Amino acid sequence: MKIIVGSKNPTKIKAVQEVFANGVISSLDVESHVAAQPFSDEETRKGAINRAIQCAESIRNGMGIGLEGGVMYVDNRLFLCNWGALVTQNGTIYTASGARILLPEEINQQLKSGMELGDVMDSYSKKHDVRKKEGAIGIFTNDLVSRQEMFTHVVRLLRGQWEYGK
């Protein structure tokens, strides 16, 4: 089975490879058509769907997967959120969300000023390319949950829905 992931981010690609180990996985750098830093569940989910649709439209006899990280407010507190979408050749869309974790107030203030979470996390953690490695979730869970693991969980939810719906 051919699967195109709508990102060149290695954590997202590896998550799909882990769940679809027998698939032919490739990636395509596509736009989410939402803000660079999504600020709600709805916007983050829409970004994942947009990526998956573009990937599905670019391939015959395969599917597209979009994975999007964002943030959302619950009771005026900022949480990390993430969404995935799987789009089949006939246009069926499956979506799923995963882990959420409270982010420190100083992260909230930097994001409100227009920065992206990946850039904030590099500065906050004094590391480089956190978004391509452990992610914010890895930093704030002391590496007990990595960004790849977070997205792997979402891709498992997508695959399960797709298999059930066949």
Secondary structure, DSSP 8 states (H G I E B T S, - for coil): -EEEES---HHHHHHHHHHTTTSEEEE-----SS-SS--SHHHHHHHHHHHHHHHHHT-SSEEEEEEEEEEEEETTEEEEEEEEEEE-TT--EEEEE---EE--HHHHHHHHTT--HHHHHHHHHT-S-GGGTTHHHHHHTTTSS-HHHHHHHHHHHHHHHHHHH-
